[in-house]
Amino acid sequence: MDLEQSPLLPKDSVLVRQFNPSDASQVQKVYFTGLVNGVNSAGYFAITRAFMYWTPMYMAYLLLLCGGGTYALAPIRDVRTLGLVAVILPCVFMLSVYYRIRTTFLGYYRSGLRRDMSDIERYYRLEHEKDGHLPRRFWVAEVPSATSEGGYEVVGCVALDCSPKTDHEPMIGELKRLFVLPAYRKRGIGTKLMRTLISYAKEKQISLLRLETTNFQPVARELYGKIGWTYNSTTYSDFEAGGMKMNFVEYRLSL
Ligand SMILES: CC(C)(COP(=O)(O)OP(=O)(O)OC[C@H]1O[C@@H](n2cnc3c(N)ncnc32)[C@H](O)[C@@H]1OP(=O)(O)O)[C@@H](O)C(=O)NCCC(=O)NCCS
């Protein structure tokens, strides 16, 4: 369940439209939140898993508790020192787990920046097709701003990328960068973004769409299943959080 409160949105106040350069900083916020630290992001799932559902972490909590008690109550100095060590060790362990997970997801975030997210206008530019390239598009979902009259807030995004076309293979479109800010979830915005992408892909005669998600994104996977995407394959990664390996899962949708 989302932890943040959803503001009340008037019906039909969500507009899905193509990206324009003035959206860039707001899209960066949606991207970072959706990937690294927002509720239900893969980064958030990994941290939650490691700190709430992992036996070594329970042992660290126990050691911390015992160490703290010993340090506070033991009458003998050497025993108190032992208690202090028993406090420091689990703290170091927790910090290292947090650091490792955070670094991994910041790495994914940065690799997205290097690929398409630092200059969305250039990568997904509207003239892309006119130059004979395959269709690429980036859409945002905007709602009226709660703070400035006449302003808007970008609360979600999605992108369509395309693999190079060959004579033997059909054109495959790739759904990427589907994110909705936590406070605006469960209002159909993710579905609306995805439907916009699907109808555009049909218009461009793309017969097959693919996407890659992870087993750390159960909410997204539920949404994909609901829209009709089907599981295609799994690629295993070395990354592990809370005793669970992260897998990259590919889904496909025939149009
Ligand atoms: C996945 C995501 C984009 C969905 O956005 P959204 O606007 O909440 O989606 P919708 O409101 O259209 O929800 C559609 C369906 O998704 C599922 N869903 C959405 N939020 C859910 C939640 N918190 N718990 C369980 N299922 C949920 C439900 O099946 C829902 O259908 P329902 O409302 O009829 O129950 C959003 O949760 C998100 O940004 N997650 C983090 C980033 C991410 O994982 N992106 C995917 C990258 S591969």
Ligand as a Chemical Component Dictionary entry (heavy atoms), coordinates in Angstrom:
data_LIG
# 
_chem_comp.id                   LIG 
_chem_comp.type                 NON-POLYMER 
_chem_comp.pdbx_formal_charge   0 
_chem_comp.three_letter_code    LIG 
# 
loop_
_chem_comp_atom.comp_id 
_chem_comp_atom.atom_id 
_chem_comp_atom.alt_atom_id 
_chem_comp_atom.type_symbol 
_chem_comp_atom.charge 
_chem_comp_atom.model_Cartn_x 
_chem_comp_atom.model_Cartn_y 
_chem_comp_atom.model_Cartn_z 
_chem_comp_atom.pdbx_ordinal 
LIG C1  C1  C 0 3.598  0.259  -11.818 1  
LIG C2  C2  C 0 3.032  1.679  -11.717 2  
LIG C3  C3  C 0 3.517  2.486  -12.909 3  
LIG C4  C4  C 0 1.492  1.585  -11.754 4  
LIG O1  O1  O 0 0.968  2.914  -11.788 5  
LIG P1  P1  P 0 -0.519 3.237  -11.314 6  
LIG O2  O2  O 0 -0.874 4.583  -11.819 7  
LIG O3  O3  O 0 -0.674 2.981  -9.881  8  
LIG O4  O4  O 0 -1.335 2.128  -12.110 9  
LIG P2  P2  P 0 -2.919 1.988  -12.224 10 
LIG O5  O5  O 0 -3.613 2.898  -11.268 11 
LIG O6  O6  O 0 -3.268 2.119  -13.667 12 
LIG O7  O7  O 0 -3.122 0.505  -11.694 13 
LIG C5  C5  C 0 -3.431 -0.537 -12.543 14 
LIG C6  C6  C 0 -3.270 -1.888 -11.822 15 
LIG O8  O8  O 0 -1.956 -2.052 -11.305 16 
LIG C7  C7  C 0 -2.021 -2.815 -10.095 17 
LIG N1  N1  N 0 -1.603 -1.976 -8.958  18 
LIG C8  C8  C 0 -1.352 -0.658 -8.976  19 
LIG N2  N2  N 0 -0.941 -0.255 -7.748  20 
LIG C9  C9  C 0 -0.950 -1.353 -6.955  21 
LIG C10 C10 C 0 -0.610 -1.594 -5.598  22 
LIG N3  N3  N 0 -0.164 -0.619 -4.775  23 
LIG N4  N4  N 0 -0.709 -2.856 -5.120  24 
LIG C11 C11 C 0 -1.123 -3.853 -5.934  25 
LIG N5  N5  N 0 -1.463 -3.686 -7.230  26 
LIG C12 C12 C 0 -1.379 -2.447 -7.734  27 
LIG C13 C13 C 0 -3.467 -3.200 -9.927  28 
LIG O9  O9  O 0 -3.664 -4.403 -10.631 29 
LIG C14 C14 C 0 -4.159 -2.063 -10.632 30 
LIG O10 O10 O 0 -5.445 -2.368 -11.052 31 
LIG P3  P3  P 0 -6.706 -1.978 -10.116 32 
LIG O11 O11 O 0 -6.583 -0.511 -9.810  33 
LIG O12 O12 O 0 -7.885 -2.327 -10.952 34 
LIG O13 O13 O 0 -6.548 -2.815 -8.877  35 
LIG C15 C15 C 0 3.436  2.372  -10.376 36 
LIG O14 O14 O 0 3.073  1.539  -9.302  37 
LIG C16 C16 C 0 4.932  2.676  -10.280 38 
LIG O15 O15 O 0 5.386  3.733  -10.729 39 
LIG N6  N6  N 0 5.714  1.744  -9.673  40 
LIG C17 C17 C 0 7.140  1.950  -9.454  41 
LIG C18 C18 C 0 7.912  1.931  -10.736 42 
LIG C19 C19 C 0 7.786  0.655  -11.513 43 
LIG O16 O16 O 0 7.861  -0.447 -10.979 44 
LIG N7  N7  N 0 7.639  0.824  -12.848 45 
LIG C20 C20 C 0 7.633  -0.249 -13.759 46 
LIG C21 C21 C 0 8.964  -0.311 -14.411 47 
LIG S1  S1  S 0 9.199  -1.901 -15.191 48 
# 
loop_
_chem_comp_bond.comp_id 
_chem_comp_bond.atom_id_1 
_chem_comp_bond.atom_id_2 
_chem_comp_bond.value_order 
_chem_comp_bond.pdbx_ordinal 
LIG C1  C2  SING 1  
LIG C2  C3  SING 2  
LIG C2  C4  SING 3  
LIG C2  C15 SING 4  
LIG C4  O1  SING 5  
LIG O1  P1  SING 6  
LIG P1  O2  DOUB 7  
LIG P1  O3  SING 8  
LIG P1  O4  SING 9  
LIG O4  P2  SING 10 
LIG P2  O5  DOUB 11 
LIG P2  O6  SING 12 
LIG P2  O7  SING 13 
LIG O7  C5  SING 14 
LIG C5  C6  SING 15 
LIG C6  O8  SING 16 
LIG C6  C14 SING 17 
LIG O8  C7  SING 18 
LIG C7  N1  SING 19 
LIG C7  C13 SING 20 
LIG N1  C8  SING 21 
LIG N1  C12 SING 22 
LIG C8  N2  DOUB 23 
LIG N2  C9  SING 24 
LIG C9  C10 SING 25 
LIG C9  C12 DOUB 26 
LIG C10 N3  SING 27 
LIG C10 N4  DOUB 28 
LIG N4  C11 SING 29 
LIG C11 N5  DOUB 30 
LIG N5  C12 SING 31 
LIG C13 O9  SING 32 
LIG C13 C14 SING 33 
LIG C14 O10 SING 34 
LIG O10 P3  SING 35 
LIG P3  O11 DOUB 36 
LIG P3  O12 SING 37 
LIG P3  O13 SING 38 
LIG C15 O14 SING 39 
LIG C15 C16 SING 40 
LIG C16 O15 DOUB 41 
LIG C16 N6  SING 42 
LIG N6  C17 SING 43 
LIG C17 C18 SING 44 
LIG C18 C19 SING 45 
LIG C19 O16 DOUB 46 
LIG C19 N7  SING 47 
LIG N7  C20 SING 48 
LIG C20 C21 SING 49 
LIG C21 S1  SING 50 
# 
